[in-house]
Amino acid sequence: MQSSLNSGVHSTILSPLFAEIHTLHHPAGTRFIQVQKNLPGELGRLNAIFDEHGVNIASQHYQNDSEIGYVVLEEDHHLEDAPALLKQIQAMPNTIRTQMLQEAA
């Protein structure tokens, strides 16, 4: 999945573990990827973290099955506090894995 989401295609179509999604690329921003337990309210808690930081979400894609959900979220600016935001996402109790991709400023 990582190489799929890092490539110019931005798709999980070749990933056997995740349902198919296609994302748009926002070259000036930061992409956050979170794999989480699929529980009620998890997406809302994730969005609340971005709200606390005053981040405008440019695009968000969410897919799940009965046990896990994954989110690909992009904001459209270069965030100075992106590493702190990522740490907050990693600290969420139901986060399984995270990744952040940030374009050079």
C-alpha positions in Angstrom: 0.0 0.0 0.0 2.8 2.5 0.9 4.3 2.4 -2.6 0.8 2.8 -4.1 0.1 5.9 -2.1 3.5 7.3 -2.7 3.4 6.9 -6.4 1.9 9.3 -8.9 -1.1 7.0 -9.3 -2.2 7.3 -5.7 -4.3 4.2 -5.6 -4.6 1.0 -3.5 -5.8 -1.0 -6.4 -2.8 -3.4 -6.2 -2.9 -3.8 -2.4 -4.4 -7.1 -1.4 -5.1 -6.0 2.2 -7.1 -2.8 1.5 -10.1 -2.0 -0.6 -9.6 0.1 -3.7 -9.3 3.9 -3.3 -8.0 6.6 -5.6 -6.7 9.8 -4.2 -5.9 13.2 -5.8 -2.4 14.6 -5.3 -2.0 18.0 -3.6 1.7 18.7 -4.2 2.0 21.6 -1.8 0.5 19.8 1.2 0.9 17.0 3.7 -0.6 13.6 3.4 -1.5 11.6 6.5 -2.3 7.9 6.4 -3.8 6.2 9.4 -4.9 2.5 9.8 -7.2 2.2 12.8 -9.6 -0.2 14.5 -13.0 0.2 12.9 -14.9 1.5 15.9 -17.7 4.1 16.2 -16.4 7.7 16.4 -12.8 7.0 15.3 -13.0 9.1 12.2 -14.5 12.0 14.2 -11.7 11.8 16.8 -9.1 11.9 14.0 -10.8 15.0 12.5 -10.9 16.7 15.9 -7.1 16.5 16.1 -6.9 18.4 12.7 -9.4 20.9 14.0 -7.4 21.5 17.1 -4.4 22.4 14.9 -6.6 24.7 12.6 -5.8 22.5 9.6 -8.0 22.7 6.5 -8.6 19.2 5.1 -8.3 19.4 1.3 -9.3 15.7 0.8 -10.1 12.7 2.9 -10.7 9.1 1.9 -12.0 6.4 4.3 -12.4 2.7 3.7 -13.1 0.0 6.2 -14.0 -3.6 6.7 -15.5 -5.2 9.8 -12.2 -4.8 11.8 -10.0 -2.1 10.4 -10.5 1.2 8.7 -7.9 3.4 6.9 -7.9 7.0 6.2 -5.9 9.0 3.6 -6.1 12.6 4.5 -4.5 15.6 2.7 -4.2 19.2 3.7 -3.2 21.8 1.2 -0.3 23.7 2.9 3.1 22.8 4.3 2.4 22.3 8.0 5.2 23.4 10.4 3.7 21.3 13.2 3.0 18.2 11.1 5.3 16.0 13.2 3.4 17.0 16.4 0.1 16.3 14.7 1.4 12.9 13.6 2.4 12.1 17.2 -1.1 12.9 18.3 -2.5 10.6 15.7 -0.1 7.8 16.7 -1.2 8.3 20.4 -4.8 7.6 19.6 -5.7 4.4 21.4 -7.2 2.7 18.3 -4.4 3.6 15.9 -2.7 0.6 14.3 -0.3 2.4 12.1 0.4 5.9 10.7 2.5 7.5 8.0 3.1 11.1 6.9 4.3 12.3 3.5 5.3 15.9 3.3 6.3 17.8 0.2 9.4 20.0 0.6 8.6 23.6 1.3 
